[in-house]
Amino acid sequence: MVLLLEDCGIRRADLPHDLRVYADRRTVEMRYDPVLSPTIDYETELASAQELARFLAHRLRRLR
């Protein structure tokens, strides 16, 4: 995910620490895994994804 963010002009260092950790854990391959992992807390993952979306939306609003 970090590469995708960097392609959009957002450097890894621009992310708050918790979002940096979240982005570092994400991989493209995860999207195509046909089985959900029983060891992942999906509520926490969703909350992190939503927090990242809010951060990115805020950054985009500042660019306007």
N, CA, C and O atoms as a Tripos MOL2 file, in Angstrom:
@<TRIPOS>MOLECULE
protein
  256   255    64     0     0
PROTEIN
NO_CHARGES

@<TRIPOS>ATOM
      1 N           0.8140   -1.1880    0.0000 N.3       1 MET1
      2 CA          0.0000    0.0000    0.0000 C.3       1 MET1
      3 C           0.8600    1.2560    0.0000 C.2       1 MET1
      4 O           0.4630    2.2810   -0.5530 O.2       1 MET1
      5 N           2.0250    1.1800    0.6120 N.am      2 VAL2
      6 CA          2.8920    2.3510    0.6840 C.3       2 VAL2
      7 C           3.2690    2.8230   -0.7170 C.2       2 VAL2
      8 O           3.3120    4.0260   -0.9750 O.2       2 VAL2
      9 N           3.5430    1.8860   -1.6210 N.am      3 LEU3
     10 CA          3.8810    2.2740   -3.0000 C.3       3 LEU3
     11 C           2.7230    2.9850   -3.6740 C.2       3 LEU3
     12 O           2.9350    3.9590   -4.3960 O.2       3 LEU3
     13 N           1.5170    2.5210   -3.4540 N.am      4 LEU4
     14 CA          0.3400    3.1610   -4.0310 C.3       4 LEU4
     15 C           0.1940    4.5780   -3.4900 C.2       4 LEU4
     16 O          -0.0820    5.5070   -4.2490 O.2       4 LEU4
     17 N           0.3770    4.7480   -2.1850 N.am      5 LEU5
     18 CA          0.2960    6.0820   -1.6000 C.3       5 LEU5
     19 C           1.3720    6.9960   -2.1670 C.2       5 LEU5
     20 O           1.1130    8.1600   -2.4720 O.2       5 LEU5
     21 N           2.5810    6.4630   -2.3060 N.am      6 GLU6
     22 CA          3.6690    7.2690   -2.8570 C.3       6 GLU6
     23 C           3.3920    7.6560   -4.3080 C.2       6 GLU6
     24 O           3.7490    8.7540   -4.7360 O.2       6 GLU6
     25 N           2.7610    6.7670   -5.0620 N.am      7 ASP7
     26 CA          2.3820    7.1030   -6.4400 C.3       7 ASP7
     27 C           1.3810    8.2540   -6.4650 C.2       7 ASP7
     28 O           1.2870    8.9800   -7.4540 O.2       7 ASP7
     29 N           0.6370    8.4150   -5.3770 N.am      8 CYS8
     30 CA         -0.3450    9.4980   -5.2630 C.3       8 CYS8
     31 C           0.2560   10.7570   -4.6340 C.2       8 CYS8
     32 O          -0.4450   11.7470   -4.4230 O.2       8 CYS8
     33 N           1.5490   10.7120   -4.3390 N.am      9 GLY9
     34 CA          2.2130   11.8860   -3.7890 C.3       9 GLY9
     35 C           2.2250   11.9600   -2.2750 C.2       9 GLY9
     36 O           2.5700   12.9990   -1.7110 O.2       9 GLY9
     37 N           1.8580   10.8830   -1.6120 N.am     10 ILE10
     38 CA          1.8660   10.8600   -0.1500 C.3      10 ILE10
     39 C           2.9920    9.9500    0.2970 C.2      10 ILE10
     40 O           2.9670    8.7380    0.0810 O.2      10 ILE10
     41 N           3.9780   10.5640    0.9210 N.am     11 ARG11
     42 CA          5.1390    9.7980    1.3720 C.3      11 ARG11
     43 C           4.7970    9.0400    2.6490 C.2      11 ARG11
     44 O           3.9220    9.4440    3.4150 O.2      11 ARG11
     45 N           5.4890    7.9580    2.8580 N.am     12 ARG12
     46 CA          5.3020    7.1390    4.0620 C.3      12 ARG12
     47 C           5.4700    8.0050    5.3060 C.2      12 ARG12
     48 O           4.7230    7.8600    6.2740 O.2      12 ARG12
     49 N           6.4440    8.8980    5.2770 N.am     13 ALA13
     50 CA          6.7190    9.7660    6.4260 C.3      13 ALA13
     51 C           5.5890   10.7650    6.6790 C.2      13 ALA13
     52 O           5.5070   11.3330    7.7680 O.2      13 ALA13
     53 N           4.7210   10.9870    5.6960 N.am     14 ASP14
     54 CA          3.5860   11.9000    5.8700 C.3      14 ASP14
     55 C           2.4930   11.2970    6.7420 C.2      14 ASP14
     56 O           1.6750   12.0200    7.3110 O.2      14 ASP14
     57 N           2.4830    9.9880    6.8440 N.am     15 LEU15
     58 CA          1.4300    9.3000    7.5960 C.3      15 LEU15
     59 C           1.7100    9.3320    9.0910 C.2      15 LEU15
     60 O           2.8610    9.2050    9.5090 O.2      15 LEU15
     61 N           0.6650    9.5020    9.9030 N.am     16 PRO16
     62 CA          0.8480    9.3310   11.3430 C.3      16 PRO16
     63 C           1.3260    7.8990   11.6200 C.2      16 PRO16
     64 O           1.0830    6.9960   10.8190 O.2      16 PRO16
     65 N           1.9920    7.7000   12.7330 N.am     17 HIS17
     66 CA          2.6190    6.4030   13.0380 C.3      17 HIS17
     67 C           1.6530    5.2260   12.9020 C.2      17 HIS17
     68 O           1.9920    4.2260   12.2670 O.2      17 HIS17
     69 N           0.4510    5.3270   13.4880 N.am     18 ASP18
     70 CA         -0.4720    4.1920   13.4420 C.3      18 ASP18
     71 C          -0.9020    3.8710   12.0150 C.2      18 ASP18
     72 O          -1.0730    2.7010   11.6710 O.2      18 ASP18
     73 N          -1.0770    4.8900   11.1830 N.am     19 LEU19
     74 CA         -1.4470    4.6410    9.7890 C.3      19 LEU19
     75 C          -0.2600    4.1120    8.9910 C.2      19 LEU19
     76 O          -0.4430    3.3400    8.0500 O.2      19 LEU19
     77 N           0.9480    4.5180    9.3560 N.am     20 ARG20
     78 CA          2.1530    4.0010    8.7010 C.3      20 ARG20
     79 C           2.2690    2.5020    8.9590 C.2      20 ARG20
     80 O           2.5780    1.7330    8.0490 O.2      20 ARG20
     81 N           2.0190    2.0890   10.2040 N.am     21 VAL21
     82 CA          2.0780    0.6660   10.5620 C.3      21 VAL21
     83 C           1.0080   -0.1020    9.7750 C.2      21 VAL21
     84 O           1.2790   -1.1740    9.2340 O.2      21 VAL21
     85 N          -0.1900    0.4470    9.7170 N.am     22 TYR22
     86 CA         -1.2840   -0.1870    8.9680 C.3      22 TYR22
     87 C          -0.9120   -0.3260    7.4840 C.2      22 TYR22
     88 O          -1.0680   -1.3990    6.9020 O.2      22 TYR22
     89 N          -0.4220    0.7560    6.8790 N.am     23 ALA23
     90 CA         -0.0750    0.7320    5.4550 C.3      23 ALA23
     91 C           1.0600   -0.2420    5.1760 C.2      23 ALA23
     92 O           1.0770   -0.9010    4.1360 O.2      23 ALA23
     93 N           2.0000   -0.3310    6.0950 N.am     24 ASP24
     94 CA          3.1220   -1.2640    5.9140 C.3      24 ASP24
     95 C           2.6640   -2.7220    5.9070 C.2      24 ASP24
     96 O           3.2860   -3.5650    5.2600 O.2      24 ASP24
     97 N           1.5840   -3.0190    6.6190 N.am     25 ARG25
     98 CA          1.0860   -4.4050    6.6970 C.3      25 ARG25
     99 C           0.2890   -4.8150    5.4590 C.2      25 ARG25
    100 O           0.1580   -6.0050    5.1720 O.2      25 ARG25
    101 N          -0.2320   -3.8550    4.7390 N.am     26 ARG26
    102 CA         -1.0890   -4.1510    3.5860 C.3      26 ARG26
    103 C          -0.2650   -4.6000    2.3950 C.2      26 ARG26
    104 O           0.7890   -4.0300    2.1140 O.2      26 ARG26
    105 N          -0.7330   -5.6070    1.7030 N.am     27 THR27
    106 CA         -0.1030   -6.0660    0.4690 C.3      27 THR27
    107 C          -1.1790   -6.2810   -0.5850 C.2      27 THR27
    108 O          -2.3430   -6.5080   -0.2560 O.2      27 THR27
    109 N          -0.7910   -6.2090   -1.8310 N.am     28 VAL28
    110 CA         -1.7400   -6.4490   -2.9270 C.3      28 VAL28
    111 C          -2.2730   -7.8720   -2.8510 C.2      28 VAL28
    112 O          -3.4500   -8.1180   -3.1150 O.2      28 VAL28
    113 N          -1.4030   -8.8050   -2.4910 N.am     29 GLU29
    114 CA         -1.8060  -10.2130   -2.4430 C.3      29 GLU29
    115 C          -2.9510  -10.4570   -1.4660 C.2      29 GLU29
    116 O          -3.7560  -11.3670   -1.6660 O.2      29 GLU29
    117 N          -3.0250   -9.6510   -0.4170 N.am     30 MET30
    118 CA         -4.0940   -9.8280    0.5820 C.3      30 MET30
    119 C          -5.4680   -9.6940   -0.0630 C.2      30 MET30
    120 O          -6.4240  -10.3570    0.3390 O.2      30 MET30
    121 N          -5.5490   -8.8400   -1.0560 N.am     31 ARG31
    122 CA         -6.8280   -8.6030   -1.7200 C.3      31 ARG31
    123 C          -7.3490   -9.8510   -2.4210 C.2      31 ARG31
    124 O          -8.5590  -10.0380   -2.5480 O.2      31 ARG31
    125 N          -6.4430  -10.6960   -2.8700 N.am     32 TYR32
    126 CA         -6.8290  -11.8560   -3.6590 C.3      32 TYR32
    127 C          -6.8520  -13.1610   -2.8790 C.2      32 TYR32
    128 O          -7.0800  -14.2260   -3.4530 O.2      32 TYR32
    129 N          -6.6180  -13.0860   -1.5830 N.am     33 ASP33
    130 CA         -6.6440  -14.2910   -0.7530 C.3      33 ASP33
    131 C          -8.0930  -14.7740   -0.6430 C.2      33 ASP33
    132 O          -8.9510  -14.0320   -0.1650 O.2      33 ASP33
    133 N          -8.3770  -15.9970   -1.0760 N.am     34 PRO34
    134 CA         -9.7630  -16.4780   -1.0880 C.3      34 PRO34
    135 C         -10.3010  -16.8460    0.2950 C.2      34 PRO34
    136 O         -11.5000  -17.0810    0.4460 O.2      34 PRO34
    137 N          -9.4310  -16.9000    1.3030 N.am     35 VAL35
    138 CA         -9.8560  -17.3080    2.6430 C.3      35 VAL35
    139 C          -9.5160  -16.2070    3.6420 C.2      35 VAL35
    140 O          -8.3970  -15.6960    3.6610 O.2      35 VAL35
    141 N         -10.4900  -15.8510    4.4680 N.am     36 LEU36
    142 CA        -10.2250  -14.8700    5.5090 C.3      36 LEU36
    143 C          -9.4050  -15.5100    6.6210 C.2      36 LEU36
    144 O          -9.6790  -16.6320    7.0460 O.2      36 LEU36
    145 N          -8.4030  -14.7860    7.0830 N.am     37 SER37
    146 CA         -7.5390  -15.3050    8.1400 C.3      37 SER37
    147 C          -8.2700  -15.2550    9.4780 C.2      37 SER37
    148 O          -8.8730  -14.2370    9.8170 O.2      37 SER37
    149 N          -8.2210  -16.3440   10.2410 N.am     38 PRO38
    150 CA         -8.8790  -16.3400   11.5520 C.3      38 PRO38
    151 C          -8.0840  -15.5520   12.5930 C.2      38 PRO38
    152 O          -8.5870  -15.3090   13.6890 O.2      38 PRO38
    153 N          -6.8560  -15.1490   12.2710 N.am     39 THR39
    154 CA         -6.0150  -14.4370   13.2420 C.3      39 THR39
    155 C          -6.1200  -12.9240   13.1260 C.2      39 THR39
    156 O          -5.5410  -12.2050   13.9390 O.2      39 THR39
    157 N          -6.8440  -12.4300   12.1350 N.am     40 ILE40
    158 CA         -6.9540  -10.9890   11.9190 C.3      40 ILE40
    159 C          -8.2150  -10.4600   12.5840 C.2      40 ILE40
    160 O          -9.2910  -11.0440   12.4580 O.2      40 ILE40
    161 N          -8.0710   -9.3470   13.2930 N.am     41 ASP41
    162 CA         -9.2150   -8.6610   13.9000 C.3      41 ASP41
    163 C          -9.7790   -7.7170   12.8340 C.2      41 ASP41
    164 O          -9.2630   -6.6170   12.6370 O.2      41 ASP41
    165 N         -10.8190   -8.1440   12.1630 N.am     42 TYR42
    166 CA        -11.3380   -7.4000   11.0260 C.3      42 TYR42
    167 C         -12.0060   -6.0950   11.4250 C.2      42 TYR42
    168 O         -12.0510   -5.1650   10.6200 O.2      42 TYR42
    169 N         -12.5190   -5.9980   12.6270 N.am     43 GLU43
    170 CA        -13.0870   -4.7270   13.0910 C.3      43 GLU43
    171 C         -11.9860   -3.6760   13.2140 C.2      43 GLU43
    172 O         -12.1750   -2.5190   12.8370 O.2      43 GLU43
    173 N         -10.8390   -4.0870   13.7430 N.am     44 THR44
    174 CA         -9.7030   -3.1750   13.8570 C.3      44 THR44
    175 C          -9.1820   -2.8000   12.4830 C.2      44 THR44
    176 O          -8.8470   -1.6400   12.2410 O.2      44 THR44
    177 N          -9.1090   -3.7660   11.5820 N.am     45 GLU45
    178 CA         -8.6470   -3.4960   10.2230 C.3      45 GLU45
    179 C          -9.5650   -2.5000    9.5200 C.2      45 GLU45
    180 O          -9.0940   -1.5880    8.8390 O.2      45 GLU45
    181 N         -10.8750   -2.6750    9.6850 N.am     46 LEU46
    182 CA        -11.8320   -1.7580    9.0770 C.3      46 LEU46
    183 C         -11.6790   -0.3620    9.6710 C.2      46 LEU46
    184 O         -11.7030    0.6250    8.9360 O.2      46 LEU46
    185 N         -11.5260   -0.2680   10.9680 N.am     47 ALA47
    186 CA        -11.3510    1.0330   11.6220 C.3      47 ALA47
    187 C         -10.0830    1.7230   11.1130 C.2      47 ALA47
    188 O         -10.0830    2.9350   10.8990 O.2      47 ALA47
    189 N          -9.0200    0.9700   10.9210 N.am     48 SER48
    190 CA         -7.7740    1.5420   10.3980 C.3      48 SER48
    191 C          -7.9530    2.0170    8.9590 C.2      48 SER48
    192 O          -7.4650    3.0840    8.5880 O.2      48 SER48
    193 N          -8.6440    1.2340    8.1630 N.am     49 ALA49
    194 CA         -8.8980    1.6230    6.7710 C.3      49 ALA49
    195 C          -9.7390    2.8970    6.7220 C.2      49 ALA49
    196 O          -9.4870    3.7740    5.8960 O.2      49 ALA49
    197 N         -10.7210    3.0020    7.5900 N.am     50 GLN50
    198 CA        -11.5550    4.1980    7.6380 C.3      50 GLN50
    199 C         -10.7530    5.4130    8.1020 C.2      50 GLN50
    200 O         -10.9520    6.5180    7.5990 O.2      50 GLN50
    201 N          -9.8550    5.2120    9.0520 N.am     51 GLU51
    202 CA         -9.0030    6.2950    9.5180 C.3      51 GLU51
    203 C          -8.0780    6.7680    8.3990 C.2      51 GLU51
    204 O          -7.8730    7.9690    8.2220 O.2      51 GLU51
    205 N          -7.5250    5.8250    7.6480 N.am     52 LEU52
    206 CA         -6.6740    6.1810    6.5150 C.3      52 LEU52
    207 C          -7.4850    6.9510    5.4730 C.2      52 LEU52
    208 O          -6.9920    7.9310    4.9160 O.2      52 LEU52
    209 N          -8.7020    6.5300    5.2050 N.am     53 ALA53
    210 CA         -9.5570    7.2220    4.2400 C.3      53 ALA53
    211 C          -9.8350    8.6550    4.7030 C.2      53 ALA53
    212 O          -9.8210    9.5750    3.8850 O.2      53 ALA53
    213 N         -10.0850    8.8580    5.9900 N.am     54 ARG54
    214 CA        -10.3110   10.2050    6.5200 C.3      54 ARG54
    215 C          -9.0600   11.0650    6.3660 C.2      54 ARG54
    216 O          -9.1400   12.2330    5.9850 O.2      54 ARG54
    217 N          -7.8990   10.4720    6.6680 N.am     55 PHE55
    218 CA         -6.6290   11.1900    6.5350 C.3      55 PHE55
    219 C          -6.4220   11.6290    5.0900 C.2      55 PHE55
    220 O          -6.0690   12.7790    4.8300 O.2      55 PHE55
    221 N          -6.6420   10.7110    4.1530 N.am     56 LEU56
    222 CA         -6.4440   11.0210    2.7370 C.3      56 LEU56
    223 C          -7.4540   12.0650    2.2530 C.2      56 LEU56
    224 O          -7.0980   12.9520    1.4770 O.2      56 LEU56
    225 N          -8.6960   11.9690    2.7000 N.am     57 ALA57
    226 CA         -9.7130   12.9510    2.3220 C.3      57 ALA57
    227 C          -9.3230   14.3400    2.8360 C.2      57 ALA57
    228 O          -9.4910   15.3360    2.1330 O.2      57 ALA57
    229 N          -8.8110   14.3990    4.0480 N.am     58 HIS58
    230 CA         -8.3700   15.6710    4.6160 C.3      58 HIS58
    231 C          -7.2260   16.2580    3.7940 C.2      58 HIS58
    232 O          -7.2100   17.4530    3.5000 O.2      58 HIS58
    233 N          -6.2680   15.4040    3.4250 N.am     59 ARG59
    234 CA         -5.1330   15.8660    2.6080 C.3      59 ARG59
    235 C          -5.6210   16.3780    1.2540 C.2      59 ARG59
    236 O          -5.1280   17.3920    0.7600 O.2      59 ARG59
    237 N          -6.5820   15.6870    0.6550 N.am     60 LEU60
    238 CA         -7.1010   16.1270   -0.6520 C.3      60 LEU60
    239 C          -7.8190   17.4530   -0.5370 C.2      60 LEU60
    240 O          -7.6800   18.3030   -1.4160 O.2      60 LEU60
    241 N          -8.5880   17.6540    0.5290 N.am     61 ARG61
    242 CA         -9.2910   18.9220    0.7220 C.3      61 ARG61
    243 C          -8.3020   20.0820    0.8400 C.2      61 ARG61
    244 O          -8.5750   21.1850    0.3660 O.2      61 ARG61
    245 N          -7.1630   19.8330    1.4690 N.am     62 ARG62
    246 CA         -6.1530   20.8850    1.6370 C.3      62 ARG62
    247 C          -5.5180   21.2700    0.3130 C.2      62 ARG62
    248 O          -5.0060   22.3810    0.1750 O.2      62 ARG62
    249 N          -5.5410   20.3720   -0.6620 N.am     63 LEU63
    250 CA         -4.9280   20.6420   -1.9660 C.3      63 LEU63
    251 C          -5.7860   21.5340   -2.8460 C.2      63 LEU63
    252 O          -5.2880   22.1270   -3.8030 O.2      63 LEU63
    253 N          -7.0530   21.6320   -2.5350 N.am     64 ARG64
    254 CA         -7.9800   22.4090   -3.3850 C.3      64 ARG64
    255 C          -7.7690   23.8830   -3.2360 C.2      64 ARG64
    256 O          -8.4610   24.6730   -3.8770 O.2      64 ARG64
@<TRIPOS>BOND
     1     1     2 1
     2     2     3 1
     3     3     4 2
     4     3     5 am
     5     5     6 1
     6     6     7 1
     7     7     8 2
     8     7     9 am
     9     9    10 1
    10    10    11 1
    11    11    12 2
    12    11    13 am
    13    13    14 1
    14    14    15 1
    15    15    16 2
    16    15    17 am
    17    17    18 1
    18    18    19 1
    19    19    20 2
    20    19    21 am
    21    21    22 1
    22    22    23 1
    23    23    24 2
    24    23    25 am
    25    25    26 1
    26    26    27 1
    27    27    28 2
    28    27    29 am
    29    29    30 1
    30    30    31 1
    31    31    32 2
    32    31    33 am
    33    33    34 1
    34    34    35 1
    35    35    36 2
    36    35    37 am
    37    37    38 1
    38    38    39 1
    39    39    40 2
    40    39    41 am
    41    41    42 1
    42    42    43 1
    43    43    44 2
    44    43    45 am
    45    45    46 1
    46    46    47 1
    47    47    48 2
    48    47    49 am
    49    49    50 1
    50    50    51 1
    51    51    52 2
    52    51    53 am
    53    53    54 1
    54    54    55 1
    55    55    56 2
    56    55    57 am
    57    57    58 1
    58    58    59 1
    59    59    60 2
    60    59    61 am
    61    61    62 1
    62    62    63 1
    63    63    64 2
    64    63    65 am
    65    65    66 1
    66    66    67 1
    67    67    68 2
    68    67    69 am
    69    69    70 1
    70    70    71 1
    71    71    72 2
    72    71    73 am
    73    73    74 1
    74    74    75 1
    75    75    76 2
    76    75    77 am
    77    77    78 1
    78    78    79 1
    79    79    80 2
    80    79    81 am
    81    81    82 1
    82    82    83 1
    83    83    84 2
    84    83    85 am
    85    85    86 1
    86    86    87 1
    87    87    88 2
    88    87    89 am
    89    89    90 1
    90    90    91 1
    91    91    92 2
    92    91    93 am
    93    93    94 1
    94    94    95 1
    95    95    96 2
    96    95    97 am
    97    97    98 1
    98    98    99 1
    99    99   100 2
   100    99   101 am
   101   101   102 1
   102   102   103 1
   103   103   104 2
   104   103   105 am
   105   105   106 1
   106   106   107 1
   107   107   108 2
   108   107   109 am
   109   109   110 1
   110   110   111 1
   111   111   112 2
   112   111   113 am
   113   113   114 1
   114   114   115 1
   115   115   116 2
   116   115   117 am
   117   117   118 1
   118   118   119 1
   119   119   120 2
   120   119   121 am
   121   121   122 1
   122   122   123 1
   123   123   124 2
   124   123   125 am
   125   125   126 1
   126   126   127 1
   127   127   128 2
   128   127   129 am
   129   129   130 1
   130   130   131 1
   131   131   132 2
   132   131   133 am
   133   133   134 1
   134   134   135 1
   135   135   136 2
   136   135   137 am
   137   137   138 1
   138   138   139 1
   139   139   140 2
   140   139   141 am
   141   141   142 1
   142   142   143 1
   143   143   144 2
   144   143   145 am
   145   145   146 1
   146   146   147 1
   147   147   148 2
   148   147   149 am
   149   149   150 1
   150   150   151 1
   151   151   152 2
   152   151   153 am
   153   153   154 1
   154   154   155 1
   155   155   156 2
   156   155   157 am
   157   157   158 1
   158   158   159 1
   159   159   160 2
   160   159   161 am
   161   161   162 1
   162   162   163 1
   163   163   164 2
   164   163   165 am
   165   165   166 1
   166   166   167 1
   167   167   168 2
   168   167   169 am
   169   169   170 1
   170   170   171 1
   171   171   172 2
   172   171   173 am
   173   173   174 1
   174   174   175 1
   175   175   176 2
   176   175   177 am
   177   177   178 1
   178   178   179 1
   179   179   180 2
   180   179   181 am
   181   181   182 1
   182   182   183 1
   183   183   184 2
   184   183   185 am
   185   185   186 1
   186   186   187 1
   187   187   188 2
   188   187   189 am
   189   189   190 1
   190   190   191 1
   191   191   192 2
   192   191   193 am
   193   193   194 1
   194   194   195 1
   195   195   196 2
   196   195   197 am
   197   197   198 1
   198   198   199 1
   199   199   200 2
   200   199   201 am
   201   201   202 1
   202   202   203 1
   203   203   204 2
   204   203   205 am
   205   205   206 1
   206   206   207 1
   207   207   208 2
   208   207   209 am
   209   209   210 1
   210   210   211 1
   211   211   212 2
   212   211   213 am
   213   213   214 1
   214   214   215 1
   215   215   216 2
   216   215   217 am
   217   217   218 1
   218   218   219 1
   219   219   220 2
   220   219   221 am
   221   221   222 1
   222   222   223 1
   223   223   224 2
   224   223   225 am
   225   225   226 1
   226   226   227 1
   227   227   228 2
   228   227   229 am
   229   229   230 1
   230   230   231 1
   231   231   232 2
   232   231   233 am
   233   233   234 1
   234   234   235 1
   235   235   236 2
   236   235   237 am
   237   237   238 1
   238   238   239 1
   239   239   240 2
   240   239   241 am
   241   241   242 1
   242   242   243 1
   243   243   244 2
   244   243   245 am
   245   245   246 1
   246   246   247 1
   247   247   248 2
   248   247   249 am
   249   249   250 1
   250   250   251 1
   251   251   252 2
   252   251   253 am
   253   253   254 1
   254   254   255 1
   255   255   256 2
@<TRIPOS>SUBSTRUCTURE
     1 MET1         2 RESIDUE 1 A MET
     2 VAL2         6 RESIDUE 1 A VAL
     3 LEU3        10 RESIDUE 1 A LEU
     4 LEU4        14 RESIDUE 1 A LEU
     5 LEU5        18 RESIDUE 1 A LEU
     6 GLU6        22 RESIDUE 1 A GLU
     7 ASP7        26 RESIDUE 1 A ASP
     8 CYS8        30 RESIDUE 1 A CYS
     9 GLY9        34 RESIDUE 1 A GLY
    10 ILE10       38 RESIDUE 1 A ILE
    11 ARG11       42 RESIDUE 1 A ARG
    12 ARG12       46 RESIDUE 1 A ARG
    13 ALA13       50 RESIDUE 1 A ALA
    14 ASP14       54 RESIDUE 1 A ASP
    15 LEU15       58 RESIDUE 1 A LEU
    16 PRO16       62 RESIDUE 1 A PRO
    17 HIS17       66 RESIDUE 1 A HIS
    18 ASP18       70 RESIDUE 1 A ASP
    19 LEU19       74 RESIDUE 1 A LEU
    20 ARG20       78 RESIDUE 1 A ARG
    21 VAL21       82 RESIDUE 1 A VAL
    22 TYR22       86 RESIDUE 1 A TYR
    23 ALA23       90 RESIDUE 1 A ALA
    24 ASP24       94 RESIDUE 1 A ASP
    25 ARG25       98 RESIDUE 1 A ARG
    26 ARG26      102 RESIDUE 1 A ARG
    27 THR27      106 RESIDUE 1 A THR
    28 VAL28      110 RESIDUE 1 A VAL
    29 GLU29      114 RESIDUE 1 A GLU
    30 MET30      118 RESIDUE 1 A MET
    31 ARG31      122 RESIDUE 1 A ARG
    32 TYR32      126 RESIDUE 1 A TYR
    33 ASP33      130 RESIDUE 1 A ASP
    34 PRO34      134 RESIDUE 1 A PRO
    35 VAL35      138 RESIDUE 1 A VAL
    36 LEU36      142 RESIDUE 1 A LEU
    37 SER37      146 RESIDUE 1 A SER
    38 PRO38      150 RESIDUE 1 A PRO
    39 THR39      154 RESIDUE 1 A THR
    40 ILE40      158 RESIDUE 1 A ILE
    41 ASP41      162 RESIDUE 1 A ASP
    42 TYR42      166 RESIDUE 1 A TYR
    43 GLU43      170 RESIDUE 1 A GLU
    44 THR44      174 RESIDUE 1 A THR
    45 GLU45      178 RESIDUE 1 A GLU
    46 LEU46      182 RESIDUE 1 A LEU
    47 ALA47      186 RESIDUE 1 A ALA
    48 SER48      190 RESIDUE 1 A SER
    49 ALA49      194 RESIDUE 1 A ALA
    50 GLN50      198 RESIDUE 1 A GLN
    51 GLU51      202 RESIDUE 1 A GLU
    52 LEU52      206 RESIDUE 1 A LEU
    53 ALA53      210 RESIDUE 1 A ALA
    54 ARG54      214 RESIDUE 1 A ARG
    55 PHE55      218 RESIDUE 1 A PHE
    56 LEU56      222 RESIDUE 1 A LEU
    57 ALA57      226 RESIDUE 1 A ALA
    58 HIS58      230 RESIDUE 1 A HIS
    59 ARG59      234 RESIDUE 1 A ARG
    60 LEU60      238 RESIDUE 1 A LEU
    61 ARG61      242 RESIDUE 1 A ARG
    62 ARG62      246 RESIDUE 1 A ARG
    63 LEU63      250 RESIDUE 1 A LEU
    64 ARG64      254 RESIDUE 1 A ARG
